[in-house]
Amino acid sequence: MLILPFTAAEDPLRIMPMGETANHDPPKGHPGIDFQWEGSATVRASLPGEVVEITQPEPNDFAVSVINGLFVVHYKHLGSVAGGLGVGDEIDYGEPIGNPMSIQGTPMTMIHWEFGTYEMIGSGDSRQIVRTIRECPLGYFSDDAMRRLSTLWTVEANVTPAFPDICSGYYSDPSHQLHVGPTASSAPETSAASTTTTTIAPTTTTSAPLVRWNTNSEKEWTPSSDPPPCEPFEEVFSVFPIDTNLLTQFARPGRTGAVGTTPIYIAHGALRADNSQYDQIDVKFPADGFSLYAANRRLEEAVSDEEQVKLLFHHPCGIQVWIDHLAKPTDRWTSIIEDVPVTTSSQITFMPAGTHQVQAGEVLASGIGHEHHTYLDFGVYDLRNKNSVAEMIANEWPEYHSTGDYAICWSTFFGPETQQLLEALPAGAVDTSDYCQG
């Protein structure tokens, strides 16, 4: 996925590693990698994507941020930005970003390079990255990049003997990583000059790699490494999210709707329990083998001051479960998401892969919706394959790529009795479904 931000002909002389060093204290130390040259060089795109920020913190000190799906690369301490490069531009592997910044009083130049996931606010050219969750990049570099790094890396005087690795301390802990372990990459090779066959193993773990499903620049879901096979959906799902005796309506997944006068596409389903008290309904997770992928906490101030929680869970084989409008989460899940900011938008915060496991039947919350609307959004997405209406989504609802074209009908997953009950329930304003046929 990643290539080095320079060609082999301009490999740097020195590297300042990521994490704890003699000059950078724990727990997080140095939050990226510094590359240093004697003289100038051209800094190039490590990842294709969209330029979302170009800033100038100090005179002759620029920063460029490029996003691709869930990921961001920051190029900091640039002495200049490539001519013509602007916010909103799409760039490809190896395209010029700028030149490194001069280190005062020396012939050396440098950049500070960071990789991770991000949180963003705003829209269009006013978008702003407000948080970067930094990631050790070693498991994401192409084979060519890893070979060159192994040649470049030596234990520098500014690295303590206790931290001799490119990613150390906090950044070598698997619980702080989205993906651990090397992956094959389709990134282009940028050098044939290095003949060494030594590789640097990621410092995060020696066990089998976790599989992280992410969207690429085309908003298509792809795994970070070979995923395990999925069992049939009817064997994966065993527990219905809420007591079926409470249900009064089942809005089918794959339908149109509106927010005010703005039409929207709704990939998930919705369950209503209008005759029940909203804060007296347990929500249970429906399956084993999943972990928390992302979370959202928000207030819908126009209708209620009850905090609404959205949790997205992934199975490493490639299944996503979407549960929204949770109220009163349990103590365990309240603690897990306590650092997720409470906003008024649906923007999600990504969580470390494989860290927060959930079991079938585990109670997530004791309420759904709020006092005015007792409802729960529930969706299932097969990330391995686009669904049968993907072409329609691409043509008519392109803003719903990665959701509308991967969602599936889930009413058959919980046995024939539950299926019959769901199909007999009123569907609400829209009684058709692009996913549930027959």
C-alpha positions in Angstrom: 0.0 0.0 0.0 2.8 2.5 0.9 6.0 3.3 -0.9 8.8 5.4 0.5 8.4 9.2 -0.1 11.6 9.4 -2.3 13.2 7.5 -5.1 16.1 5.1 -4.6 18.4 7.7 -6.2 17.6 10.1 -3.4 17.6 7.7 -0.4 18.3 9.7 2.7 21.4 9.5 4.9 19.6 9.2 8.2 16.3 8.2 9.8 14.8 9.3 13.1 12.6 6.4 14.2 9.0 6.4 15.5 8.4 6.0 19.2 10.7 6.3 22.2 14.2 7.5 21.5 16.9 9.3 23.6 15.3 12.6 22.6 11.7 11.5 22.7 10.1 10.4 26.0 7.5 7.7 26.5 4.7 6.8 26.2 4.4 7.9 22.6 7.8 9.6 21.9 8.3 10.6 18.3 5.0 10.3 16.5 6.4 9.7 13.0 9.6 9.1 11.0 12.1 11.8 10.1 14.1 11.4 6.9 17.3 13.5 6.5 19.4 14.3 3.5 22.6 16.1 2.8 21.3 18.6 0.3 17.9 18.7 -1.4 15.6 15.9 -2.6 12.1 15.6 -4.0 9.5 14.3 -1.5 7.0 12.1 -3.3 3.6 10.6 -2.6 3.7 7.5 -0.5 0.1 6.8 -1.1 -2.3 7.9 -3.9 -5.2 10.0 -2.7 -6.6 13.5 -2.3 -4.8 16.5 -1.0 -7.0 17.8 1.9 -4.6 20.3 3.6 -1.7 22.5 2.8 -0.5 24.6 5.7 2.5 26.8 6.6 3.1 26.7 10.3 6.3 28.8 10.0 8.2 30.6 7.2 9.7 28.1 4.9 8.0 25.3 6.8 5.0 23.6 5.0 2.8 20.6 5.6 0.7 18.6 3.2 -1.9 16.0 4.1 -3.2 13.4 1.7 -6.1 11.0 2.5 -7.0 7.7 0.9 -10.1 5.9 2.4 -9.5 5.6 6.1 -5.8 6.6 5.9 -3.8 9.8 5.9 -0.2 10.6 5.2 1.2 13.8 6.6 4.3 15.3 5.0 5.6 17.9 7.4 8.7 20.2 7.5 8.7 20.8 3.8 10.8 23.6 2.6 8.5 24.1 -0.4 5.4 22.6 -1.9 5.4 21.2 -5.5 4.3 23.8 -8.0 0.7 23.7 -8.9 -0.2 21.3 -6.0 -3.4 22.4 -4.3 -6.1 21.3 -1.9 -8.6 19.0 -3.7 -6.0 17.6 -6.1 -5.8 13.9 -6.7 -2.2 12.5 -6.7 -0.8 9.1 -7.5 2.2 7.1 -6.2 5.5 8.9 -6.6 4.1 12.3 -7.7 6.0 15.3 -6.3 4.8 16.7 -3.0 7.6 19.2 -2.3 11.2 19.5 -1.1 12.6 18.9 2.4 13.2 21.8 4.8 16.7 23.0 5.5 18.1 22.3 9.0 19.5 25.6 10.1 23.3 25.9 10.3 23.9 22.6 8.5 23.9 21.3 4.9 21.2 18.8 6.0 17.5 18.8 5.0 14.6 16.8 6.5 10.9 15.9 6.5 8.7 14.6 9.2 6.5 11.8 7.8 3.4 10.4 9.5 0.8 7.7 8.6 -2.4 6.7 10.3 -6.2 7.2 10.4 -7.9 10.5 10.9 -11.0 12.4 12.1 -12.1 15.3 9.9 -14.7 18.1 10.2 -16.1 20.5 7.6 -16.7 19.9 3.9 -15.2 20.8 0.5 -12.1 23.0 0.7 -12.9 23.9 4.3 -12.3 20.3 5.6 -9.9 20.1 8.5 -8.2 17.0 10.0 -8.7 17.4 13.8 -7.1 14.2 14.9 -4.7 11.7 13.6 -4.4 8.2 15.1 -0.8 7.5 14.2 0.1 4.0 13.0 3.4 2.2 12.7 3.7 1.9 8.9 6.0 -1.1 8.6 3.1 -3.6 7.9 1.9 -1.4 5.1 5.1 -0.7 3.1 5.7 -2.5 -0.2 8.3 -5.2 -0.3 10.6 -2.8 -2.2 10.2 -0.2 0.5 10.9 -2.7 3.3 14.1 -3.8 1.5 15.3 -0.2 1.2 14.5 0.6 4.8 16.5 -2.4 6.0 19.5 -1.0 4.1 19.0 2.5 5.4 18.3 1.7 9.0 21.1 1.5 11.5 21.0 2.2 15.2 21.8 5.9 15.4 23.5 7.7 18.3 20.2 9.4 19.1 18.4 6.0 19.7 18.8 4.4 23.1 19.9 0.7 23.2 16.5 0.0 24.7 14.7 1.2 21.6 16.6 0.0 18.5 13.6 -0.5 16.2 12.0 1.8 13.6 8.7 1.5 15.6 9.2 1.2 19.3 7.4 1.5 22.6 3.8 2.6 22.2 3.9 2.0 18.4 5.1 -1.6 18.7 2.1 -2.6 20.9 -0.4 -4.6 18.9 -3.3 -3.1 20.8 -2.4 0.3 19.3 -2.3 -0.9 15.7 -4.9 -1.2 13.1 -3.0 -3.9 11.3 0.0 -6.0 12.4 2.1 -8.1 10.1 3.4 -7.6 6.6 1.1 -7.6 3.6 1.6 -8.0 -0.1 1.2 -4.7 -1.9 0.4 -3.7 -5.4 2.3 -0.4 -4.9 4.8 0.2 -7.7 8.5 -0.6 -7.0 10.6 2.4 -7.0 14.1 0.9 -6.9 16.2 -1.9 -8.4 19.3 -0.5 -6.8 19.2 -2.4 -3.5 20.3 -6.0 -3.8 20.0 -7.0 -0.2 17.4 -9.6 0.6 17.1 -8.7 4.3 13.7 -7.5 5.4 12.5 -5.8 8.5 9.7 -7.6 10.3 7.1 -5.4 11.9 8.0 -4.9 15.5 4.3 -5.3 16.6 3.9 -9.1 16.8 5.2 -12.4 15.6 1.8 -14.0 15.4 -0.5 -14.3 12.4 -1.6 -10.8 11.2 -4.9 -9.3 12.1 -7.1 -8.6 9.1 -8.4 -5.1 8.8 -11.0 -4.3 6.2 -10.7 -0.8 4.8 -12.1 1.2 1.9 -9.7 2.2 -0.9 -9.7 5.4 -3.0 -12.6 3.9 -5.0 -14.6 3.3 -1.8 -14.3 -0.5 -2.3 -13.7 -2.7 0.7 -10.4 -4.6 0.7 -8.6 -6.7 3.4 -5.2 -5.9 4.7 -4.2 -9.5 4.3 -5.8 -12.8 3.3 -9.0 -13.1 5.3 -10.3 -16.4 6.8 -13.4 -17.9 5.1 -16.8 -16.9 6.3 -19.4 -19.4 7.5 -22.9 -19.2 6.0 -24.7 -16.2 7.4 -27.3 -18.4 9.0 -24.6 -20.0 11.0 -22.8 -16.8 11.9 -25.9 -15.0 13.3 -27.6 -16.7 16.3 -29.1 -14.0 18.5 -31.7 -11.4 17.4 -30.7 -7.9 18.6 -33.8 -7.2 20.6 -36.8 -9.1 21.9 -38.9 -9.9 18.9 -42.0 -9.7 21.1 -41.5 -6.0 21.3 -41.4 -5.3 17.6 -44.0 -3.1 16.0 -42.3 -2.3 12.6 -39.5 -3.5 10.4 -38.2 -1.0 7.9 -36.5 -3.1 5.2 -32.8 -2.5 4.3 -32.1 -1.0 0.9 -34.7 1.7 0.6 -35.0 5.4 -0.1 -35.8 8.1 2.4 -35.4 11.8 3.1 -33.9 14.2 5.6 -36.2 17.2 5.2 -36.4 17.6 1.5 -33.1 15.9 0.7 -33.4 12.4 -0.6 -31.2 9.7 1.0 -30.5 6.1 0.5 -30.8 3.8 3.6 -28.8 0.6 3.4 -29.6 -0.6 6.9 -32.8 -1.8 8.3 -34.7 -0.4 11.3 -36.6 -2.0 14.1 -39.3 -0.1 16.1 -40.8 -1.0 19.4 -43.4 1.7 19.8 -45.3 0.1 22.7 -42.2 -0.2 24.9 -40.3 2.2 27.1 -37.1 3.2 25.2 -34.7 2.8 28.1 -36.0 -0.7 29.1 -34.9 -2.6 26.0 -31.7 -4.7 26.0 -29.8 -4.8 22.8 -27.7 -7.9 22.3 -24.9 -8.6 19.8 -26.1 -11.2 17.3 -22.9 -13.2 16.6 -19.5 -14.4 17.7 -16.1 -13.5 16.2 -16.5 -9.8 15.8 -14.6 -6.8 17.2 -15.4 -3.1 17.3 -14.3 -1.3 14.1 -15.7 2.3 14.7 -18.0 4.3 16.9 -20.0 7.5 17.0 -21.5 9.4 19.8 -23.9 12.2 19.0 -26.8 14.4 20.2 -29.8 14.9 18.0 -30.7 18.1 19.7 -33.8 18.8 17.6 -35.6 15.7 18.9 -33.9 14.7 22.2 -31.0 15.2 24.6 -30.5 11.5 24.9 -27.0 10.5 23.6 -27.2 8.2 20.5 -24.4 5.7 20.0 -23.5 4.0 16.7 -21.2 0.9 16.8 -19.7 -0.8 13.7 -18.3 -4.3 14.2 -16.1 -6.3 11.8 -15.6 -10.0 11.4 -12.1 -10.7 9.9 -13.7 -12.8 7.2 -15.4 -9.7 5.8 -18.7 -9.1 7.5 -19.7 -5.7 9.0 -22.5 -5.2 11.5 -24.0 -1.7 11.9 -26.0 -0.9 15.1 -27.2 2.6 15.6 -29.4 4.5 18.0 -28.2 2.7 21.1 -29.1 4.4 24.3 -27.8 3.7 27.8 -24.7 1.6 26.8 -23.5 -0.9 29.4 -20.6 0.0 31.7 -18.2 -2.0 29.5 -19.1 -0.3 26.3 -19.3 3.1 27.9 -15.7 2.6 29.0 -14.6 1.5 25.6 -16.0 4.5 23.8 -15.4 7.1 26.5 -12.7 8.9 24.4 -15.0 9.1 21.3 -16.1 12.7 21.0 -19.7 13.6 21.4 -20.8 15.6 18.3 -24.0 16.5 16.4 -22.9 14.6 13.3 -22.6 10.9 12.3 -18.9 11.0 11.8 -17.2 7.9 13.1 -14.1 7.3 15.1 -12.0 4.3 14.1 -11.0 1.9 16.8 -7.9 -0.4 17.0 -8.4 -3.7 15.1 -9.2 -6.8 17.1 -9.0 -5.1 20.5 -12.6 -4.9 21.7 -14.1 -8.3 21.0 -17.8 -9.0 21.4 -19.7 -12.2 22.0 -23.0 -13.4 20.7 -25.7 -12.4 23.2 -23.6 -9.8 24.9 -25.7 -6.8 26.0 -24.5 -3.6 24.4 -27.1 -1.2 25.8 -30.3 -1.1 27.8 -32.1 1.3 25.5 -32.9 2.2 21.9 -33.6 5.6 20.4 -35.2 8.1 22.9 -38.4 9.0 24.6 -40.0 10.2 21.3 -38.9 7.4 19.0 -38.1 3.9 20.2 -36.1 2.4 17.3 -32.8 0.7 16.4 -31.0 0.8 13.1 -29.4 -2.6 12.2 -27.5 -3.5 9.1 -25.3 -6.3 7.8 -22.7 -5.7 5.0 -20.8 -8.4 3.0 -17.5 -6.6 2.4 -16.3 -9.4 0.2 -18.6 -8.7 -2.7 -20.7 -5.9 -4.0 -24.5 -6.6 -4.0 -26.8 -6.9 -7.0 -27.8 -3.2 -7.0 -24.2 -1.9 -7.0 -24.5 -0.5 -10.5 -27.7 1.3 -9.6 -25.9 2.8 -6.5 -23.0 3.9 -8.6 -25.3 5.6 -11.1 -28.0 7.0 -8.9 -26.5 7.2 -5.4 -22.7 7.6 -5.8 -22.3 9.2 -2.4 -23.4 5.9 -0.9 -20.5 3.9 -2.2 -19.1 1.5 0.4 -22.5 1.2 2.1 -25.4 0.9 -0.3 -23.4 -1.4 -2.6 -22.3 -3.8 0.1 -25.4 -4.0 2.4 -27.5 -7.2 2.3 -30.9 -8.5 3.4 -30.5 -10.0 6.8 -34.1 -11.0 7.7 -33.4 -14.7 6.8 -30.4 -15.0 9.1 -32.2 -15.8 12.4 -34.3 -18.8 11.5 -37.7 -19.3 9.7 -39.8 -18.2 12.6 -38.1 -14.8 13.0 -38.1 -14.4 9.3 -41.8 -14.9 9.1 -42.4 -12.5 12.0 -40.3 -9.8 10.4 -42.0 -10.1 7.0 -45.4 -9.8 8.6 -44.5 -6.5 10.3 -45.4 -3.2 8.6 -42.5 -1.6 6.8 -43.3 2.0 7.4 -43.2 4.7 4.8 -41.4 2.6 2.2 -42.5 -1.0 1.9 -40.0 -2.1 -0.8 -36.4 -3.2 -0.5 -33.6 -3.4 -3.1 -32.1 -6.2 -1.1 -35.0 -8.3 0.3 -36.8 -9.9 -2.6 -39.8 -12.2 -2.4 
